[in-house]
């Protein structure tokens, strides 16, 4: 379990984030979860698109480039979406959907796991 921090402004974004770097962890993702709190999520390596087919929770997505800088933010993605993509992304952070006001993430910010 890791802490997700916005390295650009120093703010902690979530304290219960798992890194999914193998095929099984990336494939399952948050699908088995009935709920995902705004303080938890998944960092998916080697990925530029996700689906929410079969999910039961609404999530926020942060698409990252090779330097872990935010390329795109997709908020409040509901279950059963076929695809949410960002062509140049190499990683995606999925967090439980929550008030964006408290997250303080902008396109261009750099995210890190600690």
C-alpha positions as CSV (number, residue, x, y, z in Angstrom):
1,X,0.0,0.0,0.0
2,X,1.3,3.4,-1.0
3,X,0.6,7.1,-0.4
4,X,-0.2,9.1,-3.6
5,X,1.2,12.6,-3.5
6,X,1.0,15.5,-5.9
7,X,4.7,16.3,-6.2
8,X,3.9,19.6,-7.8
9,X,2.2,21.1,-4.8
10,X,3.1,18.5,-2.1
11,X,-0.4,17.5,-1.2
12,X,-1.4,14.0,-0.3
13,X,-4.2,12.7,-2.6
14,X,-4.8,9.3,-1.2
15,X,-3.3,7.0,1.5
16,X,-4.3,3.6,0.3
17,X,-3.1,3.1,-3.3
18,X,-1.9,-0.2,-4.7
19,X,0.4,-0.4,-7.7
20,X,-0.7,-2.8,-10.4
21,X,2.2,-3.7,-12.6
22,X,1.5,-7.3,-13.6
23,X,-1.2,-8.7,-16.0
24,X,-3.5,-10.1,-13.3
25,X,-3.5,-7.0,-11.1
26,X,-4.1,-4.7,-14.2
27,X,-6.8,-6.9,-15.5
28,X,-8.8,-7.2,-12.2
29,X,-8.1,-3.6,-11.1
30,X,-11.0,-2.3,-8.9
31,X,-13.6,-4.6,-10.5
32,X,-14.2,-6.9,-7.5
33,X,-14.8,-3.9,-5.2
34,X,-18.4,-2.9,-4.3
35,X,-17.2,0.5,-3.1
36,X,-14.0,2.5,-3.5
37,X,-13.5,5.4,-1.1
38,X,-11.9,8.6,-2.3
39,X,-8.8,7.8,-0.2
40,X,-8.0,4.6,-2.1
41,X,-7.2,3.5,-5.5
42,X,-5.0,1.8,-8.0
43,X,-2.0,2.9,-10.1
44,X,-1.9,0.9,-13.3
45,X,1.4,0.8,-15.2
46,X,1.7,0.3,-19.0
47,X,-1.9,1.4,-19.7
48,X,-3.6,4.2,-21.7
49,X,-7.2,3.0,-21.5
50,X,-9.6,1.4,-19.0
51,X,-13.1,0.2,-18.9
52,X,-15.6,0.1,-16.1
53,X,-17.7,-2.8,-17.4
54,X,-18.9,-4.8,-14.4
55,X,-17.7,-2.2,-11.8
56,X,-20.1,-1.2,-9.1
57,X,-18.3,2.0,-8.0
58,X,-17.8,5.4,-9.7
59,X,-14.2,6.4,-10.1
60,X,-11.9,9.3,-11.0
61,X,-9.2,8.7,-13.5
62,X,-5.8,10.4,-13.9
63,X,-3.9,9.6,-17.1
64,X,-0.1,10.0,-16.8
65,X,2.8,10.4,-19.2
66,X,6.2,8.8,-18.9
67,X,7.2,11.4,-16.3
68,X,4.0,10.8,-14.2
69,X,2.6,14.1,-15.3
70,X,-1.2,14.4,-15.6
71,X,-2.3,14.4,-19.2
72,X,-6.0,14.1,-18.7
73,X,-8.5,14.0,-15.8
74,X,-11.7,12.1,-16.1
75,X,-14.0,12.6,-13.1
76,X,-16.9,10.6,-11.8
77,X,-16.8,7.8,-14.4
78,X,-19.8,5.6,-13.8
79,X,-19.9,1.8,-14.0
80,X,-20.3,0.1,-17.4
81,X,-18.3,2.4,-19.7
82,X,-16.7,0.5,-22.6
83,X,-13.5,2.6,-22.7
84,X,-12.0,5.8,-21.3
85,X,-8.7,6.6,-23.0
86,X,-5.8,9.0,-23.4
87,X,-3.6,8.2,-26.4
88,X,-0.3,9.3,-24.9
89,X,-0.7,8.0,-21.4
90,X,1.6,5.3,-20.1
91,X,0.0,4.9,-16.6
92,X,-3.5,5.5,-15.1
93,X,-4.4,6.3,-11.5
94,X,-7.9,5.2,-10.5
95,X,-9.3,6.7,-7.3
96,X,-12.7,6.4,-5.7
97,X,-14.8,9.2,-6.9
98,X,-14.9,12.1,-4.5
99,X,-15.0,15.9,-4.4
100,X,-12.4,17.3,-6.8
101,X,-12.0,20.3,-4.5
102,X,-10.1,18.3,-2.0
103,X,-7.8,16.6,-4.5
104,X,-6.1,19.7,-6.0
105,X,-4.8,18.0,-9.2
106,X,-4.3,19.9,-12.4
107,X,-3.2,18.8,-15.9
108,X,0.6,19.0,-15.9
109,X,1.0,18.1,-12.2
110,X,3.4,15.3,-11.4
111,X,2.1,12.4,-9.2
112,X,4.3,10.1,-7.1
113,X,3.8,7.0,-5.0
114,X,5.5,6.9,-1.7
